[in-house]
Amino acid sequence: MHVLVIGGCRSGKSAHALDLANGFQADRKLFVATCQPYDEEMRARVARHQRERDATWETLEVPLDLSRALEHHNAAGSLVLVDCLTFWLTNMAMANLPETAIERRIASLDQTLTAMRVPVILVTNEVGQGIVPENRLARQFRDWAGLLNRKVAQSADQVIWMVAGIPVAVKPVAGSSR
């Protein structure tokens, strides 16, 4: 079972994803953190998110090689929560990876998720509903995020869109009336 939780900034994505994850029975819970905090404000955000998880969670910091990390932690009895895909994309852009390399990593993640035998919950930002950005890099980032979110949503068993803290099932679990 793979779940994508998508929404705007401060929509409750991370909290909802953590609630979902805590509802799963798992021998091992792995939180894959992609954020690289570059300033005090972001370090404070990361610390707040860390306090929201109890001691049953193991944290793995993965700024770039997300597919390999998921492949490495594809063991029975595990659950993986990735927070967040948008930071992962930001890290690739900030590392000045070529466009083709970023698109290959997105395709690799899609293939990896399809092969995962454990539940994976992924958090991402919806960035395509705003205005068209005025600069090329921001437009390229928006396009990459749209591609990434579309691919992950297509392969996910469930997609939840967070709106003002309310989870809306965009792609309900098969057989569910919700």
Secondary structure by P-SEA (a helix, b strand, c coil): cbbbbbbccccaaaaaaaaaaaaccccbbbbbbccccccaaaaaaaaaaaaaccccbbbbbbccaaaaaaaaaccccbbbbbccaaaaaaaaaaacccaaaaaaaaaaaaaaaaacccbbbbbbbbcccccccccaaaaaaaaaaaaaaaaaaaaccbbbbbcccccccccccccccc
